[in-house]
Amino acid sequence: MSAPLPMRPFMLADTPRLQDLYAQAIEELTQDEYDEDQRLAWMTRAADAETFAERLGNNLTILVDQGNDILGFASLKGNKEIDMLYVHPHAVGQGVGSALIDALEKLAAARGAQSLTVDASDTAHEFFSRRGYGDVQRNTVPMGEVWLSNTTMSKPLVKTAAGAGRSH
């Protein structure tokens, strides 16, 4: 088993790097599911640094920072919704997304959440399915002049007594 990935909380100074990671992930990882206009509209959601930083700061946002390279980030909104999960294209398949979601699930459960939901992009749908998230509903979301599809998914969180061992 490999060493755990180094995680830390979001800091305001991370904003420009997370904007870049967000745009790169959308541009390079979602081409099979979304056309160019859709990807551009999606990327503009992080174009304003102040608004993006506010969104990250209002949520519980954690990131994987390995050797001063941010490999991915995820944020928990209201202790019940995964608001964002983005992994750098060069770090895909290295366990970054799984490590971030594991951490958010543990944090949410420790804070009393019974379940987590996520509006998963068509690109991320299979990832969340493999992690035990089930489909709730399909959505069509307006972004500027285009529409993007995603799926609301949900997963019950298993509560374990402190010190009662590991959950699988």
Backbone hydrogen bonds, N-H to C=O, Kabsch-Sander energy under -0.5 kcal/mol:
donor,donor_aa,acceptor,acceptor_aa,energy
8,R,63,L,-2.0
10,F,61,T,-2.5
14,D,11,M,-2.6
15,T,12,L,-1.7
18,L,14,D,-2.4
19,Q,15,T,-2.5
20,D,16,P,-2.0
21,L,17,R,-2.4
22,Y,18,L,-2.7
23,A,19,Q,-2.3
24,Q,20,D,-2.7
25,A,21,L,-2.9
26,I,22,Y,-2.2
27,E,23,A,-2.8
28,E,24,Q,-2.8
29,L,25,A,-2.2
30,T,26,I,-1.2
33,E,30,T,-0.9
34,Y,30,T,-2.2
39,R,35,D,-2.5
40,L,36,E,-2.6
41,A,37,D,-2.2
42,W,38,Q,-2.3
43,M,39,R,-2.7
44,T,40,L,-1.7
45,R,42,W,-1.5
46,A,43,M,-1.9
47,A,44,T,-1.3
49,A,47,A,-0.8
52,F,48,D,-2.6
53,A,49,A,-2.9
54,E,50,E,-2.0
55,R,51,T,-2.1
56,L,52,F,-2.5
57,G,53,A,-2.8
58,N,54,E,-2.3
59,N,55,R,-1.0
60,L,76,L,-2.5
61,T,59,N,-1.0
62,I,74,A,-2.6
63,L,8,R,-2.6
64,V,72,G,-2.3
65,D,6,P,-2.0
65,D,63,L,-0.7
66,Q,64,V,-0.6
66,Q,69,D,-2.6
67,G,65,D,-0.6
69,D,66,Q,-1.3
70,I,68,N,-0.5
71,L,64,V,-2.4
71,L,69,D,-0.8
72,G,64,V,-0.9
73,F,86,Y,-2.5
74,A,62,I,-2.4
75,S,84,M,-2.3
76,L,60,L,-2.4
77,K,81,E,-3.7
78,G,76,L,-0.5
80,K,77,K,-1.8
81,E,77,K,-1.6
82,I,117,T,-3.1
83,D,75,S,-2.1
83,D,81,E,-0.9
84,M,75,S,-1.1
86,Y,73,F,-2.7
88,H,71,L,-3.0
91,A,88,H,-2.4
92,V,88,H,-0.5
92,V,89,P,-0.8
94,Q,91,A,-1.6
96,V,91,A,-0.6
99,A,95,G,-2.4
100,L,96,V,-2.3
101,I,97,G,-2.5
102,D,98,S,-2.9
103,A,99,A,-2.1
104,L,100,L,-2.3
105,E,101,I,-2.8
106,K,102,D,-2.3
107,L,103,A,-2.5
108,A,104,L,-2.8
109,A,105,E,-2.4
110,A,106,K,-2.5
111,R,107,L,-1.3
112,G,109,A,-1.8
113,A,108,A,-2.7
116,L,155,K,-2.4
117,T,80,K,-2.0
118,V,153,M,-2.1
119,D,82,I,-0.6
120,A,118,V,-1.1
120,A,151,T,-2.6
122,D,149,S,-0.7
125,H,121,S,-1.2
128,F,124,A,-2.2
129,S,125,H,-2.4
130,R,126,E,-2.4
131,R,127,F,-0.9
132,G,129,S,-1.8
133,Y,128,F,-2.4
134,G,154,S,-3.0
136,V,152,T,-3.2
137,Q,152,T,-1.4
139,N,150,N,-3.0
141,V,148,L,-3.7
143,M,146,V,-3.2
146,V,143,M,-2.1
148,L,141,V,-2.8
150,N,139,N,-1.8
151,T,120,A,-2.5
152,T,137,Q,-2.9
153,M,118,V,-3.0
154,S,134,G,-2.3
155,K,116,L,-2.4
157,L,114,Q,-3.0
164,A,161,A,-2.3
